[in-house]
Amino acid sequence: MSSCSRTIPGLDASGEENFDGFGDTGDIDATESLLDIGMETEEEELGEESPNEEDGEQNGSAEHVVFGRAQILEMEFANPDEACRFYEQYSRAKGFAMRQGKKLKNRKGEIVRYTYLCNREGFRDRKWLEMQDRKREHKVVTRCGCQAEMRIKQKAESNNWYVSRFVDEHNHDLLPAKFVSYLPAYRKISDVDRAHMESLRQVGISIPKIYESIAAQAGGFNLVPFTKRDMYNVVRRQRAMQSGDVNAALRYFNVCARRDDNMYWRYEVGAEQNMCDLFWSDGRSQDDYKLFGDVLAFDATYGRNKYNLPVIVFSGVNHHNQTCVFGAAMVSSETQASYVWVLSKFLECMGGKAPKAVITDGDKSMRFAIQEVFSEAHHRLCAWHLLKNATVNVCKPRFTTLLRNCMLADVEVEEFERQWEAMMDECLVREVEWVKDLYTKKMAWATAYIRGCFYAGLRTTSRCESLHAKMGRFVERRYGILDFVTNFQRCVEFLRDNEEELDFRSLYGRPVLQTQFPELEKSGAVNYTREIFLRFREALKSSVRVTIVECKKLEDRTVYVTQKYRRPQFRWTVAHHFGTDSFFL
């Protein structure tokens, strides 16, 4: 049984106990000395569940309510635990909570007296009330010097324990029965509830939702023996027991490395021995990068941890047109030096393979770091971030819609220029500096890149929206480093589970052929995943709208002149070279 004792208001200035208080039926043996065995430093109220509380836990143990002082003074108990359980039930029925007081020993070291107090006994130390530099609001004062108590001593002849002193007068109002369960002494989270809470937290369910689930199972919130705050305190204590958030995260990586030989993580420590930067990537992410790492999305907009550390996610698109994560990092600041360190570790992790193109949100420090580490890569802007910035800088929904159409439309340069000019006239944004800068410095890159990657399955806008949505489902701003890392990895596992399901769907069954080119369509159905095949079929269908209007056969090549159906202004010349069996536009 846990205990916490404080100064007992029965001792005079010399430290000797006053036995003249009413209820003491006898003097202590002369051979015994009053030795204080000490107080535990942490204040904690008793609240162990009693095996006899099943029927009276909610409404109080009525059998003890009727006991008067005289009856209680006549009681005897086989051991101190039995006395403690009795006083706990009695206090709960009366409307207060108990706390264990001092224990006294004789010279042989044997405990000869136990004291059980009202939880509002004593006073708060004045120094805590007079602190001027507090960051948080004071906790409400509950100690009011209540004198209520029960003492027990052991009988020499029978070894039973009898009540030697009982005070039942309180200097405060007792609580109604409906509020007693809110007292800390009676709010207990069982091991079963702790395990249940931890299992639900591991799949990303928040504490309030878990509390609602437990209340539904119990039959109502009033039947849950703890509060949401108690659940948060359990989580906080678990973190404190892990010797620090950063160390706990590093231990987590060590555990992962036992299951994954390719688990990679690096961190950098600052001048004050605090973690500045952290990068990690597991073996599956590294394998995905080998296959899909030609295009790398480098996003630093996930500021979702309680330390406000920017979180960087390295992602790409797999063969199902799904987001796949190559790695993640936390940085202390969004500076060029931090980004250079992260990109260097990414390159080291991936065996020196640099991406061919990198998509970012346009951050200057990020851009300079990419030029330094990925010097051969093409740097392009993310359409999702461009649209987000358009909403902020222009604040016209119609402009954002038209801008999206301009960027993602499959049109030639001339048609893009016409759409851009029409957008300028309709939205009256020609003189907006952000729009001018967007067109002259950025739009040429972004549009050309997005159009070039469209048929490869990379739609930057939808991919960023999708990843942000999934991240928001699994991670929260209040998370520390360990919670963030574990929930981030759970998000990655969620993405991989979707990928395996789509692998099954691509292998099981075959799509119905729909075009005028059954052999080509069948070849695509066999060689592509289902998602990519659907895109391929749309391109195949659109190919019938292109006709060959002229064909010239030369010695080393054949030159075709093609034209869109009923669009004579759109013509292309395609040359087929016999020696290399290649086509050039």
N, C-alpha and C positions, 0 to 999 in steps of 0.2 A: 504494500500500500504506500503510495507516495504521500509525502507530508511536507508541510511548510509551516514553520512556526515563527512567531514574532514575539515581542516583549509582552509578557503577561501582566496585566494591571493588578497584580496582587502582591508585587514585590515592593518593598520600601526602598529608600535611597541606598541602604547598605547592601541590598541584594538579597536580604533574608525574606522568606515568605511570611505573609501575614495569615495565620490559621484561625483568626477570629471571625472570618467571614461566615455567614450562616450557611449551614449544610455540611460543615465538616464534622464528622461524628467521632473523630478521635485524633490524638496526636501521633505524629510519626515516630517510629521506633528510635530510641536514643542512639542505637548503634549505627543508624543511617545518617549520612550527611547529605545535604541538599546540593547535589552536583548537577549543574546544567550540562546536558550532553550536546548542546549547541543547536544552531538553527541552520537549516539548509538555505543557501543563498537565493535560490529562485523561488519566487512566490507562486504557490499552486494550491488550488482548493481541491479538497477531496471529492471524488465523484465516482468511485467504483460502483459498479452495478451490484445490487443485492439480489441474491437468488430468491428472496421472499417478496420481491417488488412486482412480480408479474401482474397481480391483480390490482395493485394500488398505485402503480407508477404514475398514471396520468392524473388520477383524482386524489392522490395522497394516500398514505397508509392510515386509514381511519382508525385502526385498532390502537394506534399510538397517540392519536389526537386527544383521546379522552383521559390519558394518563395525567394525573396531577403530580405536583412536586413530591408529595409524601409517598405516592406509589413508586415513583422513579427512584427515590432515595432508598427504598427497600429492595431494589433490584440487584441481582447478581448475574455475572456473565462468566462463561467458561474460559474466555480469553479476551484480550483487548480487541481483536478483530470483530468479535460478536458485539461488543459494546459500541465500536465505531459504526457498524452497520445499523444498530438500533438508533443511534443519535442522528445518523444521516437520514434515515427514514422519518424520524421525528421532525427534524428540521425542514425537510421537504414538505411534510404535511402541514407544518405551521406557517411556512412562507418565507423561509430564509435558508441560507446554505451554511454548512459547517466547514471549519478549517481545523486541522490538527495543531495544537499548541505545543508547548515545551514538554519534554519527557525528563523526568528526574531519575537519577541512579543513586544507589547506595555505594558504599566504599568498595564493595565486591564487584562493582560494574553492572549490577543487576538493575533493570528498570523497575522502579517501585511505584511510579505514578504516571498516568497519561491524562492530558487535558484536551478537551474538544471545545472549540470556540465558535462563536458566530463569525461569519466571514467578514463582518463589518467592525470587528474588534480593532483597537489601535487607531493610529492616525498616520497620514502620509507625512513623510519627512519634509520639513519646511524648505529644505534646499531645492527640492524638485519643484516646489510651488513658486520659488523666487527666481528661477532661471530666466535670464533676459534674452538669451540668444537661441531660444527654441525655434526649430524650423517647423514643427508641427504644433497643432493645437493641443493643449493639455487634455489628458483623459479626465473624465468626470471624477469627482472625489466621492468615493464610496465608503471609506473608513470614517467612522464617527465615534469611535471609542466605546462601542457596545460592550457591556459587561456580561452578557449571557454566556454560560459555559457549563460543561459537565466534566467532573474529574472522577477518575476511578483509581482504586488502590487494590492491592492483592491481600487476601486473607492468608495469614501464616498457616492456619490449621487445615484449610481445604484447597488452597491454591486458586480458589475462585476470586473473581474481581468484583468489588462492590462499589457503588456510587458514593463517594465521600463528600461531594459538593455538587449542588445543582442550582443554577441561577437561571430563571426563565424570563426575567424582565429585560426587554429591549428598549433602547432609547431612540428607536426609529420605527417607522411603519413597516409592518410585515406585508409581503406581496400577496395579491390574490392568486388563487390556484392556477389561473390561466397564464400567469407571467412567470411562475416558478421555473418552468423548463428553460427559460432564457438565461438563468443564472449560469455562469461558467462552470460551476461544480457539477451541473447536471447535463452539460452539453458534451457528449462523448461520441467520438467517431469510432465505431468498431473496426476490427481488422478486416472483416468482410466488406464493410463500406469503403474502407481505404483501398482495398484491392480493386473493388468495382470502380471507384473514382479514377484510380490510376490507369486502368485498362481503357476507360472511355477517354481520358485525356490523351492517351497515346495515339488515338485515331483522330485527334483534333477537335473534340467536343469541349465546349467551354464549361467553366464551373457552374454558371447559372443554369445551363441546360441539364447538366448532370444532376443538380439539386432538384430541378423539376421532375426528372426521371425517378429519383429516389422517393420524392414525395408521392408521385403517382403509384409507385409500388407499395408504399406504406399506407396509403389510403387517405392522405391529406398532409398538408404542410405542418399542421399542429401535431402530427404523430412522428415527425422526423426529430430525432434527439440531438440535432445540431443545426447550425446555421451556415449560410454561405460564407460568412466571415471565418468560421472554424475551418471550412474547407480550404480557403485561401491560406490560412495560417499553417495548415498541414503541408501545403505545397512549399511555402516559404521555409519552413523548418527542414524539409527534405533538401532544399537547395543549400541551406546553411550547413547541413551535415556533409555536403559533398566537397568541402574545403575550397569553395570558390567556384564561380560560374565558369571561368576560363579553364581552370584545371579539370573541372568535370567534363567540359567539352573535349579536352585533349585526351582524357581517359576514354571517352566515348569513341574517339577515332582509333585508339589502341585496341579497343574491343572489336571494332569493325575490321581492323587489319588482321585479326585472327581468322576471320571468315573470308576475307578478300585480300589475297596476296598483293594486289595492285593498288590497294587503297593508298592514296597520296594526300598528305597534308603538310603544310608549312606555315609557320607563324613568325612574326618579327616582334621583338620586345623593345620597348622604348627606354629612354634614359631613366625613368622612374620605375623600371621593372614592371610596367604594365603592357599588356598586349596592344600593339598598334595595328597590325594587319594579319589576316588569316585567309588562307586559300585551301580548298579541299576538292578532291575529285575521286570517285571510286572507279573500280575496274570497268564496270559496265559503261560508264560515261566515257572512259578513254576508248573503249571499243567502238562506241557510237561515233566518236570524233574521227576515228580512222575512216569510217564509211561516209559520214555526212558533214565533215568538218571543213569543206571548201568555203562555205559561207557561215560566218560566225556573227551572231547577234550579241552585242556587248551592252547590257542594260544595267544602269546604276540607279534605278528609281525605286528600289524596294527598301525604303527606310523603315523597316518594320521590326525593330527590336527596342527594348526599353532603354538601351544606351545610346540610341539615335545614331548608331554606326551605319553608314551607307552600305548596303548589301548589293553586290554585283553578281549578276547571273549570266553565265556564258551558255548560250543555247543555239540550237539550229533546228532544221526540219528534216524528219526522217522519210522513209519510203512510203509512209501512209499520210504524208502531209501533216504530221503531228509535230508538236514541239518536243524536242529531246534536249536534255540538259547535259552539258559537257563539264560543268564545274561551277563553283560558287566561291565568293570571297566576301570578307568584311574588311573595310578600311577605316582608319581613324580619321582621315580627311580626304576630300576629293581634290587632291593635288596631283601634279604631274608625277612627282616622285612615288606616291602611293600607287598610281596606275602603272607606272613602269615596273615596280616590284611585282605587282599582281600579274601583269602580262608576261613577265620573265618567268615566274613560277608556272604559269599556264603553259608556256612554250616548253619548259623543262619537263613538265608532267606528260606532255603529249609527244615526247621523243623528238622535239625540234621541228615538228611539222607546223608550219605557219598557215593560216587560212589564206585563201585567195581574195576574199572580200570580207570586210567587217562593217556591220551596221551598228550605228550608235545614235544617241539622241542629240549629237552635235556639241557636246561639252568640249571647251577648248583644251583643257588639261588632258582629257581623254584623247583628243585628236593628236596632240603632240606626242603622247605616249605611244599611240599606235604607229606614228611615223618613225619613232625610235626603235620599237621592238619588232613591229611587222612592217618593215620598210617597203616590201614588195606588194603588200596587200592594197586593194582598192578600198578606200573609205567612203561609205555611203550613209545617207541619213535614213532614219526609220520613219516610215509613213505614219505610224501611230503617233509618234511624238510630234511630227509636223502638224497633224490634225489637232492634237491637243494644244500645241502652241498657237495654232490659228484661232482656236476657240478663245484663248486667253487674250491674245493681242488684237484681234479684230472684233470679237464679240458679236458676230453676225452668223446665226445658224445657216442661213442660205449660202454664205461664203464658204463655210466649212464643207457643206454638201457639194458645192461645185468644185472646190479644191480637191476633194476626194475623187470626184469623177475624172478630173484632169489627170491626177496621178495614176489612177488604176485603170484607166481606159486603154484598150489595145488599139492605139491609133498611131498614124505617122506624125512626124514632126510638124508638118504643115497643119494637120488637123488639130494637133495640140495647141499650136499658136493661135488658131482661130478660137478654140474653146477658151483659152486664157484671156484673149482680148474681150470676148463676150462676157466673161466673168468680171473683168475689171469694170466694164461699162454698167453691168447690172447692179453690182454691189457698191460702186463708187468708192473704190479703195486704191485708186492709182497713186494717191499721195501718201498712203500709209507707209512709213519707213520700213516696218517689218516685212510688208509684202514686196517692196522694192528689193530689199536685201534677199528675200527668199528666192525671187526669180533670178536675179543676176548671179548669185553665188551658190545657190543650193538646188534650185528646182531642176536644173539640167542634169545634175548627178542623180537625184532621187528618181526622177521619172524614167531616165534611161535605164537605171539599174532595176527598178521594179518591173518595167516592161520586159527587160531581158530575162528576168527570172520567173516570169509569170508561168510559162509552160513547164518550168522545172518544179512547180508546186510550191514556190515560196511566195506567200502573200504576207508581207511584213505586218500589215495592219492587223489582220485577224490573228496572227501568231502572237503578237504582243498582247492583244486584248485577252486571248485565251490564257496565256501564261500568267498575266496579272490576276485574272479571275481565279485560277487554281491556287496561286500563291495566297491570295486573300482567304481562300477556304481553309488552308492548312496552317498558316502562320499569322500571328497577331503582334501588334505593336508592343504589347506589354511583355512579350517573351524576352528572357535573357538569352545568353549565347547558347547554352546547352539546349534549352527548349527550342530555340530557333533552328539550330542545326538538326536536331532529331525530327522536328516537324517538317523542315525543308526536305530532308531525306525521305520522309513519308510521302510528301508531295511528288517527289521524283519516282518513288515506287508506284504511286497511283498512275502516273503517266506511262510507266512501263507496263503496268497491268493492262491498260487500254491498248498498248501496242501489241501485246501478245494476243488479246482478243481479236484485233484486226488481222493479225497473222493467220489465226484460225479461219476467219471469214474469207480471207483471200485464198486459202487452200481448199476450203470445203465448198463444193459445188462450182458451177460455172455460170457466168452471166449469159443472158439471151442476146444473140447477135441481132443488130438493128440497122446496120448501115448497108450501103451498096457494095462494100468491099469486105466480104465475109472472111477471106483469108487473112487480110491485114488485121481485121478486128479480132479474129481468133488468135492470131499471134500476140496481139497486145493483151488479150485476156489471159494467155498462158504465162507471159513473161513479166507482166506488171502486177503490182498489188491492186486490190479492188479500187481504192481511191484514185490511184494514178491512172488506172485503166479508164475510169469514168471521164477523167480529164482528156485522156488520149482520144477517146471516142468522140468527144465534142470537137476536138481539133480535126478528127477524121471527117466528121460530118461537114464542118466548115470548108474542108478542102474541095468539096464539089462546087463551091462557089467561085473557085479559081479555075480558069480555063487557059489552055495553051493556044495562043493566037498566031504564033509563028515559030518555026523550027528550022535551024540552019545546022547542017552536018558538015563539020570541018575534019581535017586529018586527025587531029589529036583530041578533039572535043566536039560536043554537040551543044548548041546554044538555043535555049528556049526563051520565048517571050511570053510571059503569063499576065493575066489580067483578071481583076475581080469581076464577078458577074454583074453586068449592067453598070459598072463603075470604070469607064475607060480612063479616068484620070489616075487610077491606081494600076500601074504596070511595073513588072519586075523582070529583069533579065537574069536567067539562071544558066550557068555553064556546067556541063558534065564532062570532067576530064577523064579520058580513058585510062591513062597510065596509073593514076592514083585512085581511080574509081571514087572520086570525090566531087561534090557539088559546091559551087561558089555563087554567091548572090552579087 
